């Protein structure tokens, strides 16, 4: 085992997680084709990205909360008060009143997202890659155009859950595509920028873990050091990514995210056309 390639992978993972946790996208979408271009097999790349992004996302979510980009605090963690609230108000109403809006967004995304991630992982080994690549690329381009044009729709929980489902399916299928759809989709339906980035970061954690486990159970795993190197890099990059979100101007950030999402979609479709 050579040290230089490991250091390079750690550095690449750190840079990509910095971008991902700061802008809400880019880690798997960029890193998957990049690692495959370096000669790594998809069997090693996709699960390595999934587990490392879970580590990076959990770290970034902590710093997003600490820097007040989002509020992930439940109203109480006292078991007696929780039980009393459920008894008096019912499960649905106590959930609505007991969690912050950001935390409810996270739950809404990964509630159906877990099912979608498993479905995507299963489909990944059965459907021609070109079909799904074209679908993901076209959808990401469309979201980028909507953001650049500043077109928004009314926020609804149904729309949010639909976005979470599609983003999670893409994640389970290819290791990427979650951030552009989840962050960009939330912005399109009217959610605030910092909340969209922070909630996407946390919601992605359980989805990545489930996708990783499903992938491994189906195909096994070949590499040992690649996921470890990426996990180290992702944890380091996540510490600084939340600070980028904090400093990013809202209007400028929305257009910047739109351009980034659009370019990622074009890159995906271009790769498909080139074969």
C-alpha positions in Angstrom: 0.0 0.0 0.0 1.5 3.4 -1.0 1.1 6.4 1.2 0.8 9.1 -1.5 -2.4 7.8 -3.1 -4.0 7.6 0.4 -3.0 11.2 1.2 -4.4 12.3 -2.2 -7.7 10.6 -1.5 -8.0 12.1 1.9 -7.3 15.6 0.4 -9.8 15.1 -2.4 -12.4 13.9 0.1 -11.8 16.9 2.4 -12.2 19.4 -0.5 -15.3 17.8 -1.9 -17.0 17.6 1.6 -16.1 21.3 2.2 -17.9 22.2 -1.0 -20.8 19.8 -0.3 -21.4 20.8 3.3 -21.0 24.5 2.4 -23.2 24.5 -0.7 -25.4 21.5 -0.1 -24.2 19.4 -3.0 -21.2 18.1 -5.1 -19.6 15.3 -3.0 -21.0 12.2 -4.7 -22.0 13.9 -7.9 -18.4 15.0 -8.6 -16.4 12.4 -6.6 -18.0 9.3 -8.2 -16.8 9.9 -11.8 -13.5 11.4 -10.5 -12.6 8.3 -8.6 -13.6 6.0 -11.4 -11.4 8.1 -13.7 -8.6 7.4 -11.3 -9.2 3.7 -12.0 -11.3 2.6 -9.1 -14.2 0.2 -9.7 -17.8 1.3 -9.1 -18.2 -1.6 -6.7 -15.6 0.2 -4.4 -16.4 3.8 -5.2 -20.2 4.0 -4.6 -20.2 2.3 -1.1 -17.1 4.3 -0.1 -18.8 7.5 -1.0 -22.0 6.6 0.8 -20.3 5.7 4.1 -17.8 8.6 4.0 -20.6 11.1 3.3 -22.5 9.8 6.2 -19.5 10.6 8.4 -19.0 14.0 6.8 -22.7 14.9 6.9 -23.0 14.1 10.6 -20.0 16.3 11.3 -21.2 19.1 9.1 -24.7 19.0 10.6 -23.3 19.5 14.1 -21.4 22.6 12.9 -24.4 23.9 10.9 -26.4 23.7 14.1 -23.6 25.2 16.2 -23.2 28.2 13.8 -27.0 28.7 13.8 -27.4 28.0 10.1 -30.2 25.6 11.2 -31.9 24.7 14.4 -32.0 20.9 15.1 -33.0 21.1 18.8 -36.2 19.3 19.8 -38.3 21.3 22.3 -37.5 18.7 25.0 -35.6 15.5 25.5 -37.2 14.7 28.8 -38.9 11.2 28.5 -41.7 12.1 30.9 -42.6 15.3 29.0 -42.5 13.5 25.7 -44.8 10.8 26.9 -47.1 13.3 28.5 -47.3 15.4 25.3 -48.1 12.3 23.2 -50.8 11.3 25.6 -52.4 14.7 25.7 -52.0 15.8 22.1 -51.5 12.6 20.1 -48.5 11.5 18.2 -48.9 13.7 15.1 -49.7 17.0 17.0 -46.9 16.4 19.6 -44.5 15.8 16.7 -45.6 19.0 15.0 -45.2 21.1 18.1 -42.2 19.3 19.6 -39.6 19.7 16.8 -38.2 22.8 15.0 -39.1 23.4 11.4 -35.6 22.4 10.3 -35.8 19.0 12.1 -39.2 18.3 10.7 -37.8 19.0 7.2 -35.1 16.4 7.9 -37.6 13.8 8.9 -39.8 14.6 5.9 -36.9 14.1 3.5 -35.6 10.8 4.9 -39.0 9.3 5.9 -39.6 8.2 2.3 -35.9 8.7 1.4 -34.8 5.5 3.2 -37.2 3.5 1.0 -36.0 5.3 -2.1 -32.3 4.8 -1.2 -32.9 1.0 -0.9 -34.9 1.0 -4.2 -32.1 2.9 -5.9 -29.4 0.5 -4.7 -31.4 -2.5 -5.9 -32.2 -0.9 -9.3 -28.5 0.1 -9.7 -27.5 -3.5 -10.3 -30.3 -4.3 -12.7 -31.0 -1.2 -14.9 -28.7 0.1 -17.7 -26.7 3.0 -16.3 -27.3 5.2 -19.3 -31.0 5.3 -18.6 -30.6 6.6 -15.1 -27.7 8.9 -15.9 -29.9 10.7 -18.5 -32.8 10.9 -16.1 -30.6 12.4 -13.3 -28.8 14.8 -15.6 -32.0 16.2 -17.1 -33.7 16.7 -13.7 -30.7 18.5 -12.3 -30.4 20.8 -15.3 -34.1 21.7 -15.0 -33.6 22.6 -11.3 -30.6 24.7 -12.1 -32.5 26.6 -14.7 -35.4 27.3 -12.2 -32.9 28.6 -9.7 -31.1 30.9 -12.1 -34.4 32.3 -13.3 -35.4 32.7 -9.7 -38.7 30.9 -10.3 -40.1 29.5 -7.1 -43.2 27.6 -6.0 -45.2 27.6 -2.8 -43.7 25.4 -0.1 -45.7 22.3 0.8 -44.8 19.2 2.7 -45.9 16.9 -0.1 -43.6 18.6 -2.5 -40.7 18.4 0.0 -41.3 14.7 0.5 -41.4 14.1 -3.3 -38.1 15.9 -3.6 -36.6 13.8 -0.8 -37.7 10.6 -2.5 -36.2 11.5 -5.9 -33.0 12.7 -4.3 -32.6 9.6 -2.2 -33.3 7.3 -5.1 -30.5 9.0 -7.0 -28.2 8.6 -4.1 -28.8 4.9 -3.7 -28.5 4.4 -7.4 -25.3 6.3 -8.2 -23.7 7.6 -5.0 -24.5 11.2 -6.1 -27.4 13.4 -7.2 -28.9 13.9 -3.7 -27.6 17.4 -3.0 -28.5 19.1 -6.2 -32.1 17.7 -6.0 -32.6 18.2 -2.3 -30.9 21.6 -1.8 -32.0 22.9 -5.2 -35.5 21.5 -4.9 -36.0 23.1 -1.5 -34.9 26.4 -2.8 -37.3 26.1 -5.7 -40.3 25.4 -3.4 -39.4 28.5 -1.3 -37.3 27.2 1.6 -34.5 29.5 3.0 -31.0 28.9 1.7 -29.2 28.0 5.0 -32.0 25.7 6.0 -32.0 24.0 2.6 -28.2 23.3 2.9 -28.2 22.3 6.6 -31.3 20.0 6.4 -30.0 18.3 3.2 -26.7 17.6 5.0 -28.3 15.9 8.0 -31.1 14.1 6.1 -28.4 12.5 3.8 -26.7 10.7 6.8 -29.3 7.9 7.4 -30.0 7.6 3.7 -26.3 7.1 3.0 -26.0 4.5 5.7 -29.0 2.5 4.4 -27.7 2.8 0.8 -24.3 1.6 1.9 -25.7 -1.4 3.8 -28.0 -2.4 0.9 -25.1 -2.1 -1.6 -22.8 -4.2 0.5 -25.4 -6.9 1.2 -25.9 -7.3 -2.6 -22.5 -7.0 -4.0 -20.0 -7.3 -1.1 -17.0 -5.0 -0.8 -13.5 -5.1 -2.2 -11.5 -2.1 -0.9 -10.5 -1.6 2.7 -8.5 1.6 2.7 -10.6 3.7 0.2 -13.6 4.2 2.5 -11.3 5.0 5.5 -9.4 7.6 3.6 -12.6 9.2 2.3 -14.1 9.2 5.8 -11.1 11.0 7.3 -11.1 13.6 4.5 -14.9 14.1 4.7 -14.8 14.7 8.5 -12.1 17.3 8.1 -13.8 19.1 5.2 -17.1 19.2 7.0 -15.7 21.3 9.9 -15.1 24.2 7.5 -18.0 23.8 5.1 -20.7 25.1 7.6 -18.7 28.3 7.9 -19.0 28.8 4.1 -22.8 28.5 4.4 -22.8 31.0 7.3 -20.9 33.7 5.2 -22.7 33.1 1.9 -25.1 36.0 0.9 -28.6 34.7 0.4 -29.3 36.2 -3.1 -25.8 35.6 -4.4 -25.8 32.1 -3.0 -29.0 31.1 -4.7 -27.8 32.1 -8.1 -24.4 30.5 -7.4 -26.1 27.3 -6.4 -28.3 27.4 -9.5 -25.3 27.8 -11.8 -23.5 24.9 -10.0 -26.5 22.6 -10.2 -26.9 23.5 -13.9 -23.3 22.7 -14.7 -23.4 19.4 -12.8 -26.4 18.4 -14.8 -24.8 19.4 -18.1 -21.6 17.5 -17.1 -23.8 14.4 -16.4 -25.5 14.6 -19.8 -22.2 15.3 -21.6 -20.6 12.2 -20.1 -23.6 10.2 -21.2 -23.3 11.5 -24.8 -19.6 10.7 -24.9 -20.3 7.2 -23.8 
